[in-house]
Amino acid sequence: MLQGVFERLAAQPRQIESFTRSNLVIRMNFLDPEGEVLLDGRQPPLEVFYGPRPGKANMEFTMPADLLHRIWMGEESTSQAFFSGRIKTKGNFLKAMQFLDLFREAERVYPAVAAEHGLL
């Protein structure tokens, strides 16, 4: 399902331009079920890799997979999830602010993708 979200985002490069010009690599680690997504913002177009990838990311997020679903559905607060420790981070958080536009765009398109997969 995340693939559908990121395919939609890649199809709208202007909406995520701040990330694809950020020179950042973001790794999202998911628990229960386990999974990994690597977002490469070192140059357009957006590159997304699914599954374990070697190399270092500028920023890593680790969270339960269902937490991301609840955040993108508007059922959970992102800031509460961070401050409660349910989202663990590693790396330079100030640099990761450039990831915010991509995250917000994903949050915008996610409900439609979730509906297509029968998750509403």
N, CA, C and O atoms as a MOPAC input file, in Angstrom:
PM7 MOZYME 1SCF
protein

 N      0.81100 1    -1.18500 1     0.00000 1
 C      0.00000 1     0.00000 1     0.00000 1
 C      0.86200 1     1.25900 1     0.00000 1
 O      0.51600 1     2.24200 1    -0.65600 1
 N      1.98500 1     1.24300 1     0.73000 1
 C      2.86900 1     2.40300 1     0.70600 1
 C      3.37700 1     2.67400 1    -0.70300 1
 O      3.62200 1     3.82200 1    -1.07400 1
 N      3.53100 1     1.62200 1    -1.47500 1
 C      3.98000 1     1.80400 1    -2.84800 1
 C      2.98400 1     2.67300 1    -3.61900 1
 O      3.39100 1     3.54400 1    -4.38800 1
 N      1.69300 1     2.44400 1    -3.42200 1
 C      0.67200 1     3.26900 1    -4.08000 1
 C      0.75400 1     4.71900 1    -3.65500 1
 O      0.56400 1     5.61400 1    -4.47800 1
 N      1.03300 1     4.97000 1    -2.39000 1
 C      1.17700 1     6.34000 1    -1.88900 1
 C      2.36300 1     7.01600 1    -2.57000 1
 O      2.23400 1     8.12200 1    -3.09600 1
 N      3.51000 1     6.35500 1    -2.56200 1
 C      4.70700 1     6.98400 1    -3.10700 1
 C      4.66500 1     7.09200 1    -4.63400 1
 O      5.27700 1     7.99700 1    -5.20100 1
 N      3.95700 1     6.19000 1    -5.30100 1
 C      3.77500 1     6.33400 1    -6.75300 1
 C      2.96100 1     7.58800 1    -7.05800 1
 O      3.27500 1     8.31600 1    -7.99900 1
 N      1.92500 1     7.84200 1    -6.27300 1
 C      1.12500 1     9.06200 1    -6.46100 1
 C      1.96400 1    10.30900 1    -6.20300 1
 O      1.84600 1    11.30200 1    -6.92200 1
 N      2.79700 1    10.25700 1    -5.19200 1
 C      3.63600 1    11.41500 1    -4.88800 1
 C      4.66000 1    11.65200 1    -5.99400 1
 O      4.90200 1    12.79700 1    -6.37600 1
 N      5.25700 1    10.59000 1    -6.50700 1
 C      6.24900 1    10.73000 1    -7.57300 1
 C      5.61300 1    11.29900 1    -8.84000 1
 O      6.28600 1    11.95200 1    -9.63600 1
 N      4.31700 1    11.05000 1    -9.02600 1
 C      3.60700 1    11.56500 1   -10.19400 1
 C      3.32900 1    13.06000 1   -10.08100 1
 O      2.91800 1    13.68500 1   -11.05900 1
 N      3.54600 1    13.64300 1    -8.90200 1
 C      3.33300 1    15.07400 1    -8.67400 1
 C      4.63300 1    15.68800 1    -8.14600 1
 O      4.67800 1    16.12200 1    -6.99500 1
 N      5.69000 1    15.73200 1    -8.96300 1
 C      7.00700 1    16.12600 1    -8.46500 1
 C      7.06400 1    17.53900 1    -7.87300 1
 O      7.86500 1    17.78800 1    -6.97200 1
 N      6.24900 1    18.45000 1    -8.34900 1
 C      6.28900 1    19.81700 1    -7.81000 1
 C      5.82300 1    19.86000 1    -6.35100 1
 O      6.27300 1    20.70500 1    -5.57700 1
 N      4.92300 1    18.94800 1    -5.98300 1
 C      4.39500 1    18.92800 1    -4.61800 1
 C      5.44000 1    18.46600 1    -3.60000 1
 O      5.33400 1    18.77500 1    -2.41300 1
 N      6.43500 1    17.73500 1    -4.06200 1
 C      7.43600 1    17.17400 1    -3.15200 1
 C      8.84400 1    17.67200 1    -3.48600 1
 O      9.83500 1    17.07300 1    -3.07000 1
 N      8.92300 1    18.75000 1    -4.22600 1
 C     10.20300 1    19.27200 1    -4.69100 1
 C     11.15800 1    19.61700 1    -3.54700 1
 O     12.36800 1    19.44000 1    -3.68500 1
 N     10.64000 1    20.10200 1    -2.43200 1
 C     11.53200 1    20.44700 1    -1.32400 1
 C     12.27200 1    19.20700 1    -0.82400 1
 O     13.41100 1    19.31100 1    -0.37000 1
 N     11.63800 1    18.04300 1    -0.90200 1
 C     12.32400 1    16.82400 1    -0.47900 1
 C     13.27900 1    16.31900 1    -1.55500 1
 O     14.40300 1    15.93200 1    -1.23400 1
 N     12.86800 1    16.31000 1    -2.81800 1
 C     13.72400 1    15.75200 1    -3.86600 1
 C     14.92600 1    16.63900 1    -4.16600 1
 O     15.80400 1    16.25200 1    -4.93700 1
 N     14.97300 1    17.80200 1    -3.57400 1
 C     16.14600 1    18.67500 1    -3.68700 1
 C     16.84800 1    18.84600 1    -2.33100 1
 O     17.72700 1    19.69400 1    -2.18200 1
 N     16.45200 1    18.03800 1    -1.35900 1
 C     16.95400 1    18.18500 1     0.00700 1
 C     18.30300 1    17.52400 1     0.25100 1
 O     18.97900 1    17.83700 1     1.23100 1
 N     18.69800 1    16.61200 1    -0.63300 1
 C     19.91000 1    15.82000 1    -0.46600 1
 C     19.82600 1    14.91600 1     0.76400 1
 O     20.84900 1    14.57800 1     1.36000 1
 N     18.60200 1    14.52300 1     1.14400 1
 C     18.39000 1    13.66500 1     2.30200 1
 C     18.00800 1    12.24600 1     1.89000 1
 O     17.38300 1    12.02000 1     0.85400 1
 N     18.39800 1    11.31700 1     2.72500 1
 C     17.93600 1     9.93500 1     2.60900 1
 C     17.24800 1     9.62000 1     3.93100 1
 O     17.83800 1     9.76500 1     5.00200 1
 N     15.99200 1     9.18600 1     3.84300 1
 C     15.17800 1     8.88500 1     5.01900 1
 C     14.85000 1     7.39600 1     5.01700 1
 O     14.38500 1     6.85200 1     4.01500 1
 N     15.09800 1     6.74600 1     6.14900 1
 C     14.73700 1     5.33100 1     6.28700 1
 C     13.57700 1     5.24500 1     7.27400 1
 O     13.64100 1     5.78200 1     8.37900 1
 N     12.52500 1     4.56500 1     6.85500 1
 C     11.36600 1     4.32500 1     7.71500 1
 C     11.34200 1     2.84000 1     8.04500 1
 O     11.15800 1     1.99700 1     7.16700 1
 N     11.52800 1     2.53500 1     9.31800 1
 C     11.48900 1     1.14700 1     9.79500 1
 C     10.14400 1     0.91400 1    10.46200 1
 O      9.70500 1     1.69800 1    11.30300 1
 N      9.50500 1    -0.16400 1    10.07900 1
 C      8.19000 1    -0.48800 1    10.62600 1
 C      8.25600 1    -1.77500 1    11.44200 1
 O      9.00700 1    -2.70100 1    11.13300 1
 N      7.45500 1    -1.79600 1    12.47700 1
 C      7.33400 1    -2.95600 1    13.34300 1
 C      5.90100 1    -3.45000 1    13.29100 1
 O      4.96500 1    -2.65500 1    13.20400 1
 N      5.73200 1    -4.74300 1    13.34600 1
 C      4.40600 1    -5.36300 1    13.49000 1
 C      3.41300 1    -4.96600 1    12.40600 1
 O      2.45600 1    -4.26000 1    12.72300 1
 N      3.57200 1    -5.36300 1    11.17700 1
 C      4.61800 1    -6.22200 1    10.64500 1
 C      5.88800 1    -5.42400 1    10.33300 1
 O      5.85400 1    -4.20900 1    10.13800 1
 N      6.99300 1    -6.14500 1    10.29400 1
 C      8.27000 1    -5.51400 1    10.01800 1
 C      8.38200 1    -5.15800 1     8.55500 1
 O      7.91900 1    -5.89000 1     7.68100 1
 N      9.00000 1    -4.02600 1     8.30500 1
 C      9.23700 1    -3.57400 1     6.94500 1
 C     10.16000 1    -2.37500 1     6.96600 1
 O     10.38900 1    -1.76600 1     8.01200 1
 N     10.68400 1    -2.04500 1     5.80400 1
 C     11.58400 1    -0.90700 1     5.68400 1
 C     11.33400 1    -0.21400 1     4.35500 1
 O     11.14500 1    -0.86200 1     3.32600 1
 N     11.33400 1     1.11200 1     4.39200 1
 C     11.19900 1     1.92300 1     3.19000 1
 C     12.30600 1     2.96900 1     3.24200 1
 O     12.50600 1     3.62300 1     4.26500 1
 N     13.01800 1     3.12000 1     2.13700 1
 C     14.07100 1     4.11400 1     2.03300 1
 C     13.63800 1     5.15300 1     1.00400 1
 O     13.32700 1     4.81600 1    -0.13800 1
 N     13.62000 1     6.41400 1     1.41600 1
 C     13.23400 1     7.51500 1     0.53800 1
 C     14.48600 1     8.31900 1     0.20300 1
 O     15.16500 1     8.82600 1     1.09600 1
 N     14.78200 1     8.42900 1    -1.07300 1
 C     16.00100 1     9.10200 1    -1.51500 1
 C     15.64500 1    10.46400 1    -2.10100 1
 O     15.02700 1    10.55400 1    -3.16200 1
 N     16.03900 1    11.51200 1    -1.40000 1
 C     15.77000 1    12.87900 1    -1.84100 1
 C     17.01600 1    13.58100 1    -2.33200 1
 O     17.10600 1    14.80600 1    -2.26100 1
 N     17.98400 1    12.82000 1    -2.83100 1
 C     19.22500 1    13.45200 1    -3.27300 1
 C     19.10800 1    14.10200 1    -4.63600 1
 O     19.93300 1    14.94400 1    -4.99100 1
 N     18.10700 1    13.73300 1    -5.39900 1
 C     17.86800 1    14.35600 1    -6.70100 1
 C     16.51800 1    13.89800 1    -7.21500 1
 O     16.06600 1    12.80100 1    -6.88600 1
 N     15.86600 1    14.73100 1    -8.02500 1
 C     14.60600 1    14.28100 1    -8.63000 1
 C     14.90700 1    13.20100 1    -9.66900 1
 O     15.99900 1    13.20900 1   -10.23600 1
 N     14.00900 1    12.29600 1    -9.93600 1
 C     12.71300 1    12.09600 1    -9.30400 1
 C     12.85800 1    11.34300 1    -7.97700 1
 O     13.91000 1    10.77700 1    -7.68000 1
 N     11.79300 1    11.35000 1    -7.19900 1
 C     11.75800 1    10.63500 1    -5.93700 1
 C     12.06000 1     9.15900 1    -6.18800 1
 O     11.44600 1     8.52500 1    -7.04600 1
 N     13.00800 1     8.62600 1    -5.43100 1
 C     13.29000 1     7.19700 1    -5.50000 1
 C     12.89100 1     6.57900 1    -4.17000 1
 O     13.21300 1     7.09800 1    -3.10100 1
 N     12.18400 1     5.45700 1    -4.25800 1
 C     11.71100 1     4.76000 1    -3.07200 1
 C     12.12700 1     3.30200 1    -3.20100 1
 O     11.91700 1     2.66900 1    -4.23600 1
 N     12.72100 1     2.78100 1    -2.13000 1
 C     13.16800 1     1.39500 1    -2.11200 1
 C     12.44800 1     0.67900 1    -0.97100 1
 O     12.35700 1     1.20300 1     0.13900 1
 N     11.94700 1    -0.50000 1    -1.24700 1
 C     11.19800 1    -1.28600 1    -0.26400 1
 C     12.04000 1    -2.47900 1     0.15300 1
 O     12.60300 1    -3.18400 1    -0.68500 1
 N     12.11900 1    -2.69400 1     1.45100 1
 C     12.93300 1    -3.78100 1     1.97800 1
 C     14.26900 1    -3.24800 1     2.45600 1
 O     14.61000 1    -2.09300 1     2.20300 1
 N     15.02900 1    -4.09200 1     3.15000 1
 C     16.31500 1    -3.66600 1     3.69900 1
 C     17.26800 1    -3.17900 1     2.61600 1
 O     17.39700 1    -3.79100 1     1.55600 1
 N     17.92700 1    -2.06900 1     2.90500 1
 C     18.91200 1    -1.48900 1     1.98500 1
 C     20.17500 1    -1.16100 1     2.77300 1
 O     20.10200 1    -0.66700 1     3.89900 1
 N     21.32800 1    -1.43600 1     2.18000 1
 C     22.56900 1    -1.06100 1     2.86300 1
 C     22.75700 1     0.45400 1     2.80800 1
 O     22.09000 1     1.15200 1     2.04500 1
 N     23.65700 1     0.93400 1     3.61400 1
 C     23.99000 1     2.35000 1     3.58500 1
 C     23.36100 1     3.11000 1     4.72300 1
 O     22.48100 1     2.61600 1     5.42800 1
 N     23.83800 1     4.32300 1     4.88200 1
 C     23.41100 1     5.17500 1     5.98000 1
 C     22.37400 1     6.16600 1     5.48600 1
 O     22.47700 1     6.70700 1     4.38500 1
 N     21.38400 1     6.38900 1     6.31500 1
 C     20.37400 1     7.40500 1     6.03600 1
 C     20.65700 1     8.62200 1     6.91500 1
 O     21.23700 1     8.48900 1     7.99200 1
 N     20.24900 1     9.80300 1     6.46000 1
 C     20.39700 1    11.01200 1     7.27200 1
 C     19.48000 1    10.97300 1     8.48800 1
 O     19.79800 1    11.50700 1     9.55100 1
 N     18.34200 1    10.33100 1     8.30300 1
 C     17.32900 1    10.28900 1     9.35800 1
 C     16.63600 1     8.94200 1     9.29500 1
 O     16.32300 1     8.44500 1     8.21300 1
 N     16.39600 1     8.34900 1    10.46400 1
 C     15.65300 1     7.09200 1    10.53400 1
 C     14.49300 1     7.24700 1    11.49600 1
 O     14.62500 1     7.82500 1    12.57500 1
 N     13.36000 1     6.72200 1    11.08300 1
 C     12.16600 1     6.68300 1    11.92100 1
 C     11.82300 1     5.22500 1    12.14100 1
 O     11.87200 1     4.43300 1    11.19900 1
 N     11.47500 1     4.84800 1    13.36900 1
 C     11.02100 1     3.49400 1    13.66100 1
 C      9.69500 1     3.60900 1    14.39700 1
 O      9.57500 1     4.34600 1    15.37600 1
 N      8.69300 1     2.86600 1    13.91000 1
 C      7.35600 1     2.94300 1    14.49700 1
 C      6.54600 1     1.70700 1    14.12800 1
 O      6.87400 1     1.01400 1    13.16500 1
 N      5.49300 1     1.42900 1    14.88600 1
 C      4.57200 1     0.36900 1    14.47100 1
 C      3.89500 1     0.78000 1    13.15200 1
 O      3.55300 1     1.94700 1    12.96000 1
 N      3.71200 1    -0.16700 1    12.27400 1
 C      3.10800 1     0.13000 1    10.96600 1
 C      1.71000 1     0.71500 1    11.11200 1
 O      1.33500 1     1.61400 1    10.35900 1
 N      0.94200 1     0.22000 1    12.06100 1
 C     -0.42200 1     0.73400 1    12.20400 1
 C     -0.44200 1     2.17100 1    12.72300 1
 O     -1.43400 1     2.87600 1    12.53800 1
 N      0.63300 1     2.61300 1    13.36900 1
 C      0.69400 1     3.99900 1    13.83300 1
 C      0.76200 1     4.95100 1    12.64400 1
 O      0.07900 1     5.97500 1    12.63900 1
 N      1.56700 1     4.63400 1    11.64300 1
 C      1.62200 1     5.47700 1    10.45000 1
 C      0.25300 1     5.53300 1     9.78700 1
 O     -0.17500 1     6.59700 1     9.34000 1
 N     -0.43600 1     4.40200 1     9.71900 1
 C     -1.79000 1     4.37500 1     9.15700 1
 C     -2.70400 1     5.33500 1     9.92900 1
 O     -3.42200 1     6.12700 1     9.31800 1
 N     -2.68200 1     5.27100 1    11.23600 1
 C     -3.55800 1     6.13400 1    12.05200 1
 C     -3.18900 1     7.60700 1    11.91100 1
 O     -4.06800 1     8.46900 1    11.90400 1
 N     -1.89900 1     7.89800 1    11.79800 1
 C     -1.48100 1     9.29400 1    11.60500 1
 C     -1.98000 1     9.80700 1    10.26500 1
 O     -2.57100 1    10.88500 1    10.19700 1
 N     -1.75200 1     9.05400 1     9.20500 1
 C     -2.14800 1     9.50700 1     7.87700 1
 C     -3.65800 1     9.51700 1     7.68600 1
 O     -4.16000 1    10.18200 1     6.78000 1
 N     -4.38700 1     8.79100 1     8.52400 1
 C     -5.84800 1     8.84100 1     8.47400 1
 C     -6.39800 1     9.95900 1     9.36200 1
 O     -7.61000 1    10.16700 1     9.41300 1
 N     -5.52200 1    10.67300 1    10.05700 1
 C     -5.95400 1    11.76400 1    10.92500 1
 C     -6.48800 1    11.29300 1    12.26700 1
 O     -7.12700 1    12.06500 1    12.98200 1
 N     -6.23800 1    10.04200 1    12.61800 1
 C     -6.73800 1     9.48000 1    13.87400 1
 C     -5.75100 1     9.65900 1    15.02700 1
 O     -6.12500 1     9.51800 1    16.19100 1
 N     -4.50000 1     9.96700 1    14.71000 1
 C     -3.44600 1    10.16200 1    15.71700 1
 C     -2.69000 1    11.43600 1    15.37200 1
 O     -2.59800 1    11.82100 1    14.20600 1
 N     -2.16400 1    12.06800 1    16.36900 1
 C     -1.34400 1    13.25800 1    16.19000 1
 C      0.11500 1    12.85300 1    15.99100 1
 O      0.66100 1    12.06200 1    16.76000 1
 N      0.73300 1    13.40000 1    14.95800 1
 C      2.14800 1    13.11800 1    14.71600 1
 C      2.98800 1    13.57900 1    15.89700 1
 O      3.86500 1    12.84800 1    16.35900 1
 N      2.72900 1    14.77600 1    16.38600 1
 C      3.54900 1    15.29900 1    17.48500 1
 C      3.37100 1    14.46600 1    18.75100 1
 O      4.34000 1    14.22900 1    19.47100 1
 N      2.15600 1    14.02200 1    19.03100 1
 C      1.94700 1    13.17200 1    20.20800 1
 C      2.70300 1    11.85300 1    20.07100 1
 O      3.27200 1    11.35200 1    21.04100 1
 N      2.70400 1    11.29900 1    18.86900 1
 C      3.41800 1    10.03600 1    18.63400 1
 C      4.91800 1    10.21400 1    18.84600 1
 O      5.57700 1     9.32900 1    19.39200 1
 N      5.46600 1    11.36600 1    18.41200 1
 C      6.88600 1    11.64300 1    18.63900 1
 C      7.17200 1    11.82600 1    20.11800 1
 O      8.06800 1    11.18800 1    20.67000 1
 N      6.40900 1    12.69800 1    20.75400 1
 C      6.70100 1    13.04800 1    22.13600 1
 C      6.40500 1    11.91500 1    23.11900 1
 O      6.96400 1    11.88800 1    24.21600 1
 N      5.53900 1    10.99000 1    22.73900 1
 C      5.27000 1     9.84100 1    23.60500 1
 C      6.30500 1     8.72700 1    23.41200 1
 O      6.33100 1     7.75500 1    24.16600 1
 N      7.14700 1     8.88300 1    22.40100 1
 C      8.17900 1     7.87700 1    22.14700 1
 C      7.73800 1     6.73000 1    21.26800 1
 O      8.50100 1     5.78500 1    21.06800 1
 N      6.52300 1     6.78300 1    20.73500 1
 C      6.07400 1     5.69800 1    19.85600 1
 C      6.74500 1     5.76400 1    18.49400 1
 O      6.83400 1     4.75400 1    17.79500 1
 N      7.22100 1     6.95900 1    18.10900 1
 C      8.06600 1     7.09600 1    16.92400 1
 C      9.46700 1     7.38600 1    17.43000 1
 O      9.71300 1     8.40100 1    18.08200 1
 N     10.36700 1     6.49100 1    17.12300 1
 C     11.76600 1     6.66000 1    17.51200 1
 C     12.51500 1     7.26300 1    16.32600 1
 O     12.27200 1     6.89900 1    15.17500 1
 N     13.41600 1     8.17700 1    16.61600 1
 C     14.17500 1     8.82100 1    15.54500 1
 C     15.66700 1     8.68800 1    15.79800 1
 O     16.12800 1     8.57500 1    16.93400 1
 N     16.39600 1     8.70700 1    14.70400 1
 C     17.84300 1     8.67600 1    14.76300 1
 C     18.34000 1     9.57100 1    13.63600 1
 O     17.92100 1     9.42200 1    12.48800 1
 N     19.23400 1    10.50400 1    13.96400 1
 C     19.77900 1    11.40100 1    12.95700 1
 C     19.47500 1    12.84600 1    13.29100 1
 O     18.98400 1    13.16600 1    14.37300 1
 N     19.77600 1    13.70600 1    12.34000 1
 C     19.60600 1    15.14600 1    12.52200 1
 C     18.16100 1    15.53800 1    12.25400 1
 O     17.73400 1    15.64700 1    11.10500 1
 N     17.41400 1    15.74900 1    13.33600 1
 C     15.98600 1    16.04700 1    13.20000 1
 C     15.74500 1    17.38500 1    12.50400 1
 O     14.74900 1    17.52500 1    11.79400 1
 N     16.62000 1    18.36800 1    12.68300 1
 C     16.43000 1    19.66300 1    12.02100 1
 C     16.52000 1    19.53300 1    10.50800 1
 O     15.75300 1    20.16900 1     9.78500 1
 N     17.44300 1    18.71900 1    10.02600 1
 C     17.53500 1    18.47800 1     8.58200 1
 C     16.28200 1    17.78500 1     8.06500 1
 O     15.84600 1    18.02800 1     6.93900 1
 N     15.71500 1    16.93400 1     8.88500 1
 C     14.54900 1    16.15900 1     8.45800 1
 C     13.30400 1    17.02200 1     8.29100 1
 O     12.29300 1    16.54300 1     7.77700 1
 N     13.35400 1    18.26500 1     8.70600 1
 C     12.19900 1    19.14900 1     8.50800 1
 C     11.89700 1    19.29200 1     7.01400 1
 O     10.76400 1    19.59100 1     6.63700 1
 N     12.89800 1    19.08200 1     6.17200 1
 C     12.69100 1    19.11800 1     4.73100 1
 C     11.86600 1    17.92300 1     4.26100 1
 O     11.37900 1    17.90300 1     3.13000 1
 N     11.71400 1    16.94400 1     5.12200 1
 C     10.89500 1    15.76100 1     4.84900 1
 C      9.41600 1    16.06500 1     5.07400 1
 O      8.54900 1    15.31500 1     4.62600 1
 N      9.13300 1    17.15600 1     5.76400 1
 C      7.77100 1    17.48900 1     6.17200 1
 C      6.81300 1    17.62400 1     4.99200 1
 O      5.69000 1    17.12400 1     5.06300 1
 N      7.22300 1    18.28700 1     3.90900 1
 C      6.33500 1    18.44000 1     2.75200 1
 C      5.95900 1    17.08800 1     2.15800 1
 O      4.80200 1    16.85600 1     1.80900 1
 N      6.93200 1    16.20700 1     2.04700 1
 C      6.65900 1    14.86700 1     1.52300 1
 C      5.69600 1    14.13000 1     2.44000 1
 O      4.75500 1    13.48600 1     1.97500 1
 N      5.93200 1    14.22400 1     3.74700 1
 C      5.06700 1    13.56500 1     4.72100 1
 C      3.64000 1    14.10300 1     4.63000 1
 O      2.68500 1    13.32700 1     4.65800 1
 N      3.49000 1    15.41800 1     4.52100 1
 C      2.14900 1    16.02800 1     4.42600 1
 C      1.44100 1    15.63000 1     3.13100 1
 O      0.23200 1    15.39800 1     3.13500 1
 N      2.16800 1    15.55100 1     2.04600 1
 C      1.56900 1    15.10300 1     0.78400 1
 C      1.14100 1    13.64500 1     0.87900 1
 O      0.08800 1    13.27100 1     0.36400 1
 N      1.95100 1    12.82200 1     1.53400 1
 C      1.58200 1    11.41700 1     1.73800 1
 C      0.32000 1    11.33300 1     2.58500 1
 O     -0.56300 1    10.51700 1     2.31900 1
 N      0.24200 1    12.16800 1     3.59300 1
 C     -0.94200 1    12.21000 1     4.45300 1
 C     -2.18800 1    12.61300 1     3.65000 1
 O     -3.28900 1    12.13500 1     3.92300 1
 N     -2.00400 1    13.48300 1     2.67300 1
 C     -3.12100 1    13.94200 1     1.84600 1
 C     -3.64300 1    12.83300 1     0.91900 1
 O     -4.85400 1    12.68900 1     0.75500 1
 N     -2.73600 1    12.04600 1     0.31300 1
 C     -3.16500 1    11.03400 1    -0.65800 1
 C     -3.48400 1     9.68500 1    -0.01500 1
 O     -4.16400 1     8.85700 1    -0.62100 1
 N     -3.00500 1     9.46100 1     1.18900 1
 C     -3.14800 1     8.15500 1     1.82700 1
 C     -4.59600 1     7.67300 1     1.96900 1
 O     -4.86700 1     6.51100 1     1.66800 1
 N     -5.53900 1     8.51900 1     2.41500 1
 C     -6.90600 1     7.99400 1     2.57000 1
 C     -7.49400 1     7.38100 1     1.29500 1
 O     -8.20500 1     6.37800 1     1.36200 1
 N     -7.20100 1     7.97700 1     0.13900 1
 C     -7.70900 1     7.42200 1    -1.11500 1
 C     -7.05700 1     6.06800 1    -1.40700 1
 O     -7.72900 1     5.13900 1    -1.85800 1
 N     -5.77500 1     5.95700 1    -1.15500 1
 C     -5.07500 1     4.67800 1    -1.37000 1
 C     -5.59900 1     3.63100 1    -0.38900 1
 O     -5.80700 1     2.47800 1    -0.76700 1
 N     -5.81300 1     4.02100 1     0.86200 1
 C     -6.35300 1     3.10000 1     1.86500 1
 C     -7.73600 1     2.61100 1     1.44900 1
 O     -8.05800 1     1.43300 1     1.60800 1
 N     -8.55000 1     3.51700 1     0.91600 1
 C     -9.89900 1     3.14100 1     0.46200 1
 C     -9.81500 1     2.13200 1    -0.68700 1
 O    -10.59000 1     1.17600 1    -0.73100 1
 N     -8.88800 1     2.33800 1    -1.60400 1
 C     -8.70900 1     1.40700 1    -2.71800 1
 C     -8.32300 1     0.00700 1    -2.24100 1
 O     -8.61000 1    -0.98800 1    -2.90600 1
 N     -7.66900 1    -0.05500 1    -1.08000 1
 C     -7.24500 1    -1.33500 1    -0.51600 1
 C     -8.24100 1    -1.85200 1     0.54300 1
 O     -7.95200 1    -2.82000 1     1.24700 1
 N     -9.38100 1    -1.21700 1     0.64800 1
 C    -10.41100 1    -1.67000 1     1.57000 1
 C    -10.10100 1    -1.46300 1     3.04900 1
 O    -10.58300 1    -2.21100 1     3.89900 1
 N     -9.29400 1    -0.44500 1     3.35600 1
 C     -8.89000 1    -0.22200 1     4.73700 1
 C     -9.64400 1     0.90600 1     5.41200 1
 O     -9.18600 1     1.41700 1     6.43400 1
 N    -10.76000 1     1.30500 1     4.88700 1
 C    -11.55900 1     2.33900 1     5.55500 1
 C    -12.74300 1     1.75200 1     6.23700 1
 O    -13.52500 1     2.47800 1     6.85000 1

